[in-house]
Amino acid sequence: MMEEQYISKLHPVVDYGAGVFLLIIAILTILGNSAVLATALKRSSLLKSPELLTVNLAVADIGMAISMYPLAIASAWNHAWLGGDASCIYYALMGFLFGVCSMMTLCAMAVIRFLVTNTSKSNSNKISKNTVHILITFIWLYSLLWAILPLVGWGYYGPEPFGISCTIAWSKFHSSSNGFSFILSMFVLCTVLPALTIVACYLGIAWKVHKAYQEIQNINRIPHAAKLEKKLTLMAVLISVGFLSAWTPYAAASFWSIFNSSDSLQPIVTLLPCLFAKSSTAYNPFIYYIFSKTFRHEIKQLRCCWGWRVHFFSTDNSAENSVSMMWSGRDNIRLSPTAKVESQGAARH
């Protein structure tokens, strides 16, 4: 007999709607990030070291979509969780693994971009591919460590209050010192600090561009400077707001569950933040497309659609060489004593 905790607490129409929403997010995530990976594979010899973090982010997003969303969609349309405890632990572990990996990757990208923007060109080149490979390995090991901790006794996995998803068992933490210490540590080290770092780095970049704009006013290059400032500021705001809007509501609802009964919030109130958080896997390719001329060029060269002839990229070297950074590139804006502004590549985190 199905355990009550795995039966949906939502209206059947809401279940169907949630399943449709996740299906759309899954399709967008897989198609968008597959395009990113295809572009990376085709341009692998031209990739700069920071771009490997963008590839890692795409891998994490696709991993989440493939390993989690089909089960969530099927459970939503079944009006009950499928697979019992075993699939619940699997689903929660995958969500925690890929979620922490995505957050830490975004954090690393923000830090590297900040360092590149605020250092000389010679120093920025010291960020080698080996360094980034080591950083990516650390990110995955760090994420895996946090994901397996509930399996070895520090923290717990369990169903969401609305019944058709699984995550960390927030509801058990208000009465457990073990659980409370886990969630407090996790919030600080996997959510709060990375989020603050991302915001601080992009605010620092925006301030750097603003100062560049003020100095460039004196040398009659206002239009070009204004364009750079607008592009970089919009990107920073988009990344920061997108990240916070996707994860903060879920974090707030989860934190509420630590100190209150799971019945204190309506099931639909706990469902919506969960769906918003899952949508974070889909929008990154759109950011690349909006801000990267080269990525748009590469996407337009794609001629593949389920069985149609594949024609990935043209051999137009001028198009390839027009932008040195592919799609996660850096607007390398550095100020010399003469207020020189250098711009390379397309904007990315």
TORKOL-4160 file (C-alpha; in steps of 0.2 Angstrom, whole numbers, padded with zeros to 4 digits, m for minus):
349
<pt num="1" X="0000" Y="0000" Z="0000"/>
<pt num="2" X="0006" Y="0017" Z="m0004"/>
<pt num="3" X="0013" Y="0027" Z="0011"/>
<pt num="4" X="0003" Y="0043" Z="0014"/>
<pt num="5" X="0018" Y="0054" Z="0013"/>
<pt num="6" X="0021" Y="0049" Z="m0005"/>
<pt num="7" X="0003" Y="0053" Z="m0010"/>
<pt num="8" X="0001" Y="0070" Z="m0019"/>
<pt num="9" X="m0007" Y="0083" Z="m0008"/>
<pt num="10" X="m0011" Y="0094" Z="m0023"/>
<pt num="11" X="m0027" Y="0095" Z="m0034"/>
<pt num="12" X="m0025" Y="0084" Z="m0049"/>
<pt num="13" X="m0026" Y="0099" Z="m0061"/>
<pt num="14" X="m0011" Y="0106" Z="m0051"/>
<pt num="15" X="m0002" Y="0089" Z="m0053"/>
<pt num="16" X="m0004" Y="0089" Z="m0072"/>
<pt num="17" X="0001" Y="0107" Z="m0073"/>
<pt num="18" X="0017" Y="0104" Z="m0063"/>
<pt num="19" X="0021" Y="0089" Z="m0074"/>
<pt num="20" X="0019" Y="0100" Z="m0090"/>
<pt num="21" X="0029" Y="0114" Z="m0083"/>
<pt num="22" X="0043" Y="0101" Z="m0079"/>
<pt num="23" X="0042" Y="0094" Z="m0096"/>
<pt num="24" X="0044" Y="0111" Z="m0104"/>
<pt num="25" X="0059" Y="0115" Z="m0092"/>
<pt num="26" X="0067" Y="0098" Z="m0096"/>
<pt num="27" X="0065" Y="0100" Z="m0115"/>
<pt num="28" X="0073" Y="0118" Z="m0114"/>
<pt num="29" X="0087" Y="0112" Z="m0103"/>
<pt num="30" X="0092" Y="0097" Z="m0113"/>
<pt num="31" X="0091" Y="0106" Z="m0130"/>
<pt num="32" X="0099" Y="0122" Z="m0124"/>
<pt num="33" X="0113" Y="0115" Z="m0114"/>
<pt num="34" X="0116" Y="0102" Z="m0128"/>
<pt num="35" X="0118" Y="0116" Z="m0140"/>
<pt num="36" X="0131" Y="0123" Z="m0128"/>
<pt num="37" X="0140" Y="0107" Z="m0127"/>
<pt num="38" X="0140" Y="0104" Z="m0145"/>
<pt num="39" X="0147" Y="0121" Z="m0148"/>
<pt num="40" X="0161" Y="0118" Z="m0135"/>
<pt num="41" X="0165" Y="0101" Z="m0143"/>
<pt num="42" X="0166" Y="0109" Z="m0160"/>
<pt num="43" X="0177" Y="0123" Z="m0154"/>
<pt num="44" X="0187" Y="0113" Z="m0141"/>
<pt num="45" X="0204" Y="0118" Z="m0148"/>
<pt num="46" X="0198" Y="0137" Z="m0146"/>
<pt num="47" X="0191" Y="0136" Z="m0128"/>
<pt num="48" X="0199" Y="0147" Z="m0115"/>
<pt num="49" X="0201" Y="0140" Z="m0098"/>
<pt num="50" X="0187" Y="0149" Z="m0089"/>
<pt num="51" X="0175" Y="0142" Z="m0103"/>
<pt num="52" X="0177" Y="0125" Z="m0096"/>
<pt num="53" X="0167" Y="0131" Z="m0081"/>
<pt num="54" X="0153" Y="0135" Z="m0093"/>
<pt num="55" X="0154" Y="0117" Z="m0100"/>
<pt num="56" X="0153" Y="0110" Z="m0082"/>
<pt num="57" X="0138" Y="0121" Z="m0078"/>
<pt num="58" X="0129" Y="0114" Z="m0094"/>
<pt num="59" X="0134" Y="0096" Z="m0089"/>
<pt num="60" X="0127" Y="0099" Z="m0072"/>
<pt num="61" X="0110" Y="0106" Z="m0079"/>
<pt num="62" X="0108" Y="0092" Z="m0091"/>
<pt num="63" X="0112" Y="0079" Z="m0078"/>
<pt num="64" X="0099" Y="0086" Z="m0067"/>
<pt num="65" X="0086" Y="0086" Z="m0081"/>
<pt num="66" X="0090" Y="0068" Z="m0087"/>
<pt num="67" X="0092" Y="0060" Z="m0069"/>
<pt num="68" X="0077" Y="0069" Z="m0060"/>
<pt num="69" X="0064" Y="0077" Z="m0071"/>
<pt num="70" X="0057" Y="0061" Z="m0080"/>
<pt num="71" X="0053" Y="0054" Z="m0062"/>
<pt num="72" X="0046" Y="0070" Z="m0056"/>
<pt num="73" X="0035" Y="0071" Z="m0071"/>
<pt num="74" X="0029" Y="0054" Z="m0070"/>
<pt num="75" X="0025" Y="0055" Z="m0052"/>
<pt num="76" X="0015" Y="0072" Z="m0055"/>
<pt num="77" X="0005" Y="0063" Z="m0068"/>
<pt num="78" X="0003" Y="0048" Z="m0057"/>
<pt num="79" X="m0003" Y="0059" Z="m0042"/>
<pt num="80" X="0009" Y="0050" Z="m0031"/>
<pt num="81" X="0027" Y="0047" Z="m0029"/>
<pt num="82" X="0034" Y="0032" Z="m0039"/>
<pt num="83" X="0047" Y="0020" Z="m0032"/>
<pt num="84" X="0045" Y="0023" Z="m0013"/>
<pt num="85" X="0060" Y="0026" Z="m0002"/>
<pt num="86" X="0073" Y="0020" Z="m0014"/>
<pt num="87" X="0068" Y="0032" Z="m0028"/>
<pt num="88" X="0065" Y="0046" Z="m0016"/>
<pt num="89" X="0083" Y="0045" Z="m0009"/>
<pt num="90" X="0090" Y="0043" Z="m0027"/>
<pt num="91" X="0080" Y="0059" Z="m0032"/>
<pt num="92" X="0085" Y="0069" Z="m0017"/>
<pt num="93" X="0103" Y="0064" Z="m0019"/>
<pt num="94" X="0104" Y="0069" Z="m0037"/>
<pt num="95" X="0095" Y="0085" Z="m0034"/>
<pt num="96" X="0107" Y="0090" Z="m0020"/>
<pt num="97" X="0123" Y="0084" Z="m0030"/>
<pt num="98" X="0119" Y="0094" Z="m0046"/>
<pt num="99" X="0111" Y="0109" Z="m0036"/>
<pt num="100" X="0127" Y="0111" Z="m0026"/>
<pt num="101" X="0138" Y="0108" Z="m0041"/>
<pt num="102" X="0129" Y="0122" Z="m0051"/>
<pt num="103" X="0130" Y="0134" Z="m0037"/>
<pt num="104" X="0148" Y="0132" Z="m0034"/>
<pt num="105" X="0152" Y="0133" Z="m0053"/>
<pt num="106" X="0142" Y="0149" Z="m0054"/>
<pt num="107" X="0152" Y="0155" Z="m0039"/>
<pt num="108" X="0169" Y="0150" Z="m0047"/>
<pt num="109" X="0164" Y="0158" Z="m0064"/>
<pt num="110" X="0160" Y="0175" Z="m0055"/>
<pt num="111" X="0176" Y="0175" Z="m0045"/>
<pt num="112" X="0187" Y="0171" Z="m0061"/>
<pt num="113" X="0178" Y="0184" Z="m0071"/>
<pt num="114" X="0180" Y="0197" Z="m0057"/>
<pt num="115" X="0199" Y="0193" Z="m0056"/>
<pt num="116" X="0201" Y="0194" Z="m0075"/>
<pt num="117" X="0192" Y="0211" Z="m0075"/>
<pt num="118" X="0203" Y="0218" Z="m0061"/>
<pt num="119" X="0220" Y="0211" Z="m0066"/>
<pt num="120" X="0232" Y="0215" Z="m0080"/>
<pt num="121" X="0231" Y="0205" Z="m0096"/>
<pt num="122" X="0247" Y="0195" Z="m0092"/>
<pt num="123" X="0240" Y="0190" Z="m0075"/>
<pt num="124" X="0223" Y="0185" Z="m0082"/>
<pt num="125" X="0232" Y="0173" Z="m0094"/>
<pt num="126" X="0239" Y="0164" Z="m0079"/>
<pt num="127" X="0222" Y="0155" Z="m0076"/>
<pt num="128" X="0227" Y="0139" Z="m0085"/>
<pt num="129" X="0216" Y="0125" Z="m0091"/>
<pt num="130" X="0225" Y="0114" Z="m0078"/>
<pt num="131" X="0220" Y="0126" Z="m0064"/>
<pt num="132" X="0202" Y="0126" Z="m0070"/>
<pt num="133" X="0202" Y="0106" Z="m0071"/>
<pt num="134" X="0208" Y="0105" Z="m0053"/>
<pt num="135" X="0194" Y="0118" Z="m0048"/>
<pt num="136" X="0181" Y="0108" Z="m0057"/>
<pt num="137" X="0186" Y="0092" Z="m0049"/>
<pt num="138" X="0186" Y="0100" Z="m0032"/>
<pt num="139" X="0168" Y="0107" Z="m0036"/>
<pt num="140" X="0162" Y="0089" Z="m0040"/>
<pt num="141" X="0170" Y="0081" Z="m0025"/>
<pt num="142" X="0163" Y="0095" Z="m0014"/>
<pt num="143" X="0146" Y="0092" Z="m0021"/>
<pt num="144" X="0147" Y="0074" Z="m0019"/>
<pt num="145" X="0153" Y="0075" Z="m0001"/>
<pt num="146" X="0138" Y="0085" Z="0004"/>
<pt num="147" X="0126" Y="0074" Z="m0006"/>
<pt num="148" X="0131" Y="0058" Z="0003"/>
<pt num="149" X="0132" Y="0065" Z="0020"/>
<pt num="150" X="0113" Y="0062" Z="0023"/>
<pt num="151" X="0117" Y="0044" Z="0018"/>
<pt num="152" X="0129" Y="0042" Z="0032"/>
<pt num="153" X="0119" Y="0049" Z="0046"/>
<pt num="154" X="0121" Y="0068" Z="0045"/>
<pt num="155" X="0105" Y="0075" Z="0039"/>
<pt num="156" X="0091" Y="0065" Z="0030"/>
<pt num="157" X="0082" Y="0064" Z="0014"/>
<pt num="158" X="0063" Y="0063" Z="0012"/>
<pt num="159" X="0047" Y="0068" Z="0002"/>
<pt num="160" X="0042" Y="0086" Z="0000"/>
<pt num="161" X="0027" Y="0092" Z="0009"/>
<pt num="162" X="0016" Y="0091" Z="m0007"/>
<pt num="163" X="0021" Y="0073" Z="m0009"/>
<pt num="164" X="0027" Y="0071" Z="m0027"/>
<pt num="165" X="0045" Y="0076" Z="m0025"/>
<pt num="166" X="0060" Y="0072" Z="m0013"/>
<pt num="167" X="0074" Y="0083" Z="m0005"/>
<pt num="168" X="0082" Y="0085" Z="0011"/>
<pt num="169" X="0070" Y="0081" Z="0025"/>
<pt num="170" X="0068" Y="0099" Z="0032"/>
<pt num="171" X="0053" Y="0094" Z="0043"/>
<pt num="172" X="0064" Y="0083" Z="0054"/>
<pt num="173" X="0077" Y="0096" Z="0058"/>
<pt num="174" X="0067" Y="0107" Z="0070"/>
<pt num="175" X="0068" Y="0093" Z="0083"/>
<pt num="176" X="0085" Y="0086" Z="0079"/>
<pt num="177" X="0102" Y="0094" Z="0084"/>
<pt num="178" X="0110" Y="0083" Z="0071"/>
<pt num="179" X="0098" Y="0089" Z="0057"/>
<pt num="180" X="0099" Y="0107" Z="0063"/>
<pt num="181" X="0118" Y="0107" Z="0062"/>
<pt num="182" X="0118" Y="0100" Z="0045"/>
<pt num="183" X="0105" Y="0112" Z="0037"/>
<pt num="184" X="0114" Y="0127" Z="0045"/>
<pt num="185" X="0131" Y="0121" Z="0039"/>
<pt num="186" X="0123" Y="0118" Z="0022"/>
<pt num="187" X="0115" Y="0134" Z="0020"/>
<pt num="188" X="0130" Y="0144" Z="0025"/>
<pt num="189" X="0143" Y="0134" Z="0014"/>
<pt num="190" X="0132" Y="0129" Z="m0001"/>
<pt num="191" X="0120" Y="0143" Z="m0002"/>
<pt num="192" X="0123" Y="0159" Z="0007"/>
<pt num="193" X="0142" Y="0161" Z="0004"/>
<pt num="194" X="0141" Y="0157" Z="m0014"/>
<pt num="195" X="0126" Y="0168" Z="m0017"/>
<pt num="196" X="0135" Y="0183" Z="m0008"/>
<pt num="197" X="0151" Y="0179" Z="m0018"/>
<pt num="198" X="0142" Y="0180" Z="m0035"/>
<pt num="199" X="0133" Y="0196" Z="m0031"/>
<pt num="200" X="0148" Y="0204" Z="m0024"/>
<pt num="201" X="0159" Y="0199" Z="m0039"/>
<pt num="202" X="0146" Y="0206" Z="m0052"/>
<pt num="203" X="0143" Y="0222" Z="m0042"/>
<pt num="204" X="0162" Y="0224" Z="m0042"/>
<pt num="205" X="0163" Y="0222" Z="m0061"/>
<pt num="206" X="0148" Y="0234" Z="m0063"/>
<pt num="207" X="0157" Y="0247" Z="m0052"/>
<pt num="208" X="0173" Y="0244" Z="m0062"/>
<pt num="209" X="0164" Y="0247" Z="m0079"/>
<pt num="210" X="0155" Y="0262" Z="m0071"/>
<pt num="211" X="0172" Y="0270" Z="m0066"/>
<pt num="212" X="0179" Y="0266" Z="m0084"/>
<pt num="213" X="0164" Y="0275" Z="m0091"/>
<pt num="214" X="0167" Y="0290" Z="m0081"/>
<pt num="215" X="0186" Y="0291" Z="m0086"/>
<pt num="216" X="0182" Y="0288" Z="m0104"/>
<pt num="217" X="0170" Y="0303" Z="m0105"/>
<pt num="218" X="0186" Y="0313" Z="m0105"/>
<pt num="219" X="0193" Y="0306" Z="m0121"/>
<pt num="220" X="0177" Y="0306" Z="m0131"/>
<pt num="221" X="0173" Y="0288" Z="m0132"/>
<pt num="222" X="0157" Y="0289" Z="m0123"/>
<pt num="223" X="0146" Y="0278" Z="m0135"/>
<pt num="224" X="0158" Y="0263" Z="m0135"/>
<pt num="225" X="0160" Y="0264" Z="m0116"/>
<pt num="226" X="0141" Y="0266" Z="m0113"/>
<pt num="227" X="0138" Y="0251" Z="m0124"/>
<pt num="228" X="0151" Y="0240" Z="m0114"/>
<pt num="229" X="0143" Y="0247" Z="m0097"/>
<pt num="230" X="0126" Y="0243" Z="m0102"/>
<pt num="231" X="0130" Y="0226" Z="m0108"/>
<pt num="232" X="0140" Y="0221" Z="m0093"/>
<pt num="233" X="0128" Y="0228" Z="m0081"/>
<pt num="234" X="0113" Y="0220" Z="m0089"/>
<pt num="235" X="0122" Y="0203" Z="m0089"/>
<pt num="236" X="0127" Y="0205" Z="m0070"/>
<pt num="237" X="0109" Y="0210" Z="m0065"/>
<pt num="238" X="0102" Y="0196" Z="m0075"/>
<pt num="239" X="0113" Y="0183" Z="m0068"/>
<pt num="240" X="0111" Y="0189" Z="m0050"/>
<pt num="241" X="0092" Y="0191" Z="m0051"/>
<pt num="242" X="0090" Y="0175" Z="m0060"/>
<pt num="243" X="0100" Y="0165" Z="m0048"/>
<pt num="244" X="0092" Y="0173" Z="m0032"/>
<pt num="245" X="0074" Y="0172" Z="m0040"/>
<pt num="246" X="0076" Y="0154" Z="m0044"/>
<pt num="247" X="0083" Y="0148" Z="m0027"/>
<pt num="248" X="0079" Y="0160" Z="m0013"/>
<pt num="249" X="0060" Y="0156" Z="m0012"/>
<pt num="250" X="0064" Y="0138" Z="m0011"/>
<pt num="251" X="0078" Y="0141" Z="0002"/>
<pt num="252" X="0065" Y="0152" Z="0012"/>
<pt num="253" X="0051" Y="0139" Z="0012"/>
<pt num="254" X="0064" Y="0125" Z="0017"/>
<pt num="255" X="0071" Y="0136" Z="0031"/>
<pt num="256" X="0053" Y="0139" Z="0037"/>
<pt num="257" X="0050" Y="0120" Z="0038"/>
<pt num="258" X="0065" Y="0118" Z="0050"/>
<pt num="259" X="0055" Y="0127" Z="0064"/>
<pt num="260" X="0037" Y="0124" Z="0059"/>
<pt num="261" X="0026" Y="0109" Z="0055"/>
<pt num="262" X="0026" Y="0104" Z="0037"/>
<pt num="263" X="0007" Y="0107" Z="0038"/>
<pt num="264" X="0010" Y="0125" Z="0042"/>
<pt num="265" X="0011" Y="0129" Z="0023"/>
<pt num="266" X="m0001" Y="0125" Z="0010"/>
<pt num="267" X="0005" Y="0111" Z="m0002"/>
<pt num="268" X="0004" Y="0124" Z="m0017"/>
<pt num="269" X="0015" Y="0136" Z="m0007"/>
<pt num="270" X="0029" Y="0123" Z="m0006"/>
<pt num="271" X="0027" Y="0117" Z="m0024"/>
<pt num="272" X="0030" Y="0134" Z="m0032"/>
<pt num="273" X="0047" Y="0137" Z="m0025"/>
<pt num="274" X="0052" Y="0120" Z="m0030"/>
<pt num="275" X="0047" Y="0123" Z="m0048"/>
<pt num="276" X="0056" Y="0139" Z="m0049"/>
<pt num="277" X="0072" Y="0131" Z="m0042"/>
<pt num="278" X="0071" Y="0118" Z="m0056"/>
<pt num="279" X="0069" Y="0131" Z="m0069"/>
<pt num="280" X="0086" Y="0137" Z="m0066"/>
<pt num="281" X="0093" Y="0123" Z="m0077"/>
<pt num="282" X="0085" Y="0131" Z="m0092"/>
<pt num="283" X="0089" Y="0149" Z="m0094"/>
<pt num="284" X="0108" Y="0149" Z="m0095"/>
<pt num="285" X="0108" Y="0145" Z="m0114"/>
<pt num="286" X="0097" Y="0160" Z="m0117"/>
<pt num="287" X="0109" Y="0171" Z="m0107"/>
<pt num="288" X="0123" Y="0165" Z="m0119"/>
<pt num="289" X="0112" Y="0168" Z="m0134"/>
<pt num="290" X="0107" Y="0186" Z="m0129"/>
<pt num="291" X="0124" Y="0192" Z="m0124"/>
<pt num="292" X="0136" Y="0182" Z="m0136"/>
<pt num="293" X="0137" Y="0186" Z="m0154"/>
<pt num="294" X="0148" Y="0171" Z="m0157"/>
<pt num="295" X="0136" Y="0159" Z="m0149"/>
<pt num="296" X="0122" Y="0166" Z="m0159"/>
<pt num="297" X="0132" Y="0163" Z="m0175"/>
<pt num="298" X="0136" Y="0145" Z="m0170"/>
<pt num="299" X="0118" Y="0141" Z="m0166"/>
<pt num="300" X="0112" Y="0148" Z="m0183"/>
<pt num="301" X="0124" Y="0136" Z="m0191"/>
<pt num="302" X="0116" Y="0121" Z="m0182"/>
<pt num="303" X="0106" Y="0111" Z="m0195"/>
<pt num="304" X="0101" Y="0096" Z="m0184"/>
<pt num="305" X="0084" Y="0092" Z="m0178"/>
<pt num="306" X="0080" Y="0073" Z="m0175"/>
<pt num="307" X="0085" Y="0064" Z="m0191"/>
<pt num="308" X="0088" Y="0079" Z="m0202"/>
<pt num="309" X="0105" Y="0082" Z="m0210"/>
<pt num="310" X="0118" Y="0088" Z="m0198"/>
<pt num="311" X="0128" Y="0103" Z="m0203"/>
<pt num="312" X="0136" Y="0110" Z="m0188"/>
<pt num="313" X="0147" Y="0125" Z="m0192"/>
<pt num="314" X="0154" Y="0134" Z="m0207"/>
<pt num="315" X="0172" Y="0136" Z="m0211"/>
<pt num="316" X="0171" Y="0155" Z="m0210"/>
<pt num="317" X="0187" Y="0159" Z="m0201"/>
<pt num="318" X="0183" Y="0177" Z="m0200"/>
<pt num="319" X="0168" Y="0173" Z="m0191"/>
<pt num="320" X="0177" Y="0161" Z="m0179"/>
<pt num="321" X="0191" Y="0174" Z="m0176"/>
<pt num="322" X="0179" Y="0189" Z="m0173"/>
<pt num="323" X="0177" Y="0184" Z="m0155"/>
<pt num="324" X="0191" Y="0176" Z="m0146"/>
<pt num="325" X="0180" Y="0170" Z="m0131"/>
<pt num="326" X="0166" Y="0159" Z="m0138"/>
<pt num="327" X="0150" Y="0160" Z="m0127"/>
<pt num="328" X="0156" Y="0161" Z="m0109"/>
<pt num="329" X="0168" Y="0175" Z="m0113"/>
<pt num="330" X="0174" Y="0189" Z="m0103"/>
<pt num="331" X="0172" Y="0207" Z="m0107"/>
<pt num="332" X="0189" Y="0211" Z="m0101"/>
<pt num="333" X="0188" Y="0229" Z="m0095"/>
<pt num="334" X="0204" Y="0235" Z="m0087"/>
<pt num="335" X="0209" Y="0252" Z="m0083"/>
<pt num="336" X="0227" Y="0258" Z="m0087"/>
<pt num="337" X="0233" Y="0275" Z="m0081"/>
<pt num="338" X="0227" Y="0282" Z="m0098"/>
<pt num="339" X="0209" Y="0274" Z="m0095"/>
<pt num="340" X="0211" Y="0261" Z="m0109"/>
<pt num="341" X="0197" Y="0249" Z="m0111"/>
<pt num="342" X="0200" Y="0232" Z="m0118"/>
<pt num="343" X="0185" Y="0222" Z="m0123"/>
<pt num="344" X="0186" Y="0204" Z="m0128"/>
<pt num="345" X="0173" Y="0190" Z="m0131"/>
<pt num="346" X="0155" Y="0189" Z="m0127"/>
<pt num="347" X="0148" Y="0192" Z="m0111"/>
<pt num="348" X="0145" Y="0177" Z="m0099"/>
<pt num="349" X="0144" Y="0174" Z="m0080"/>
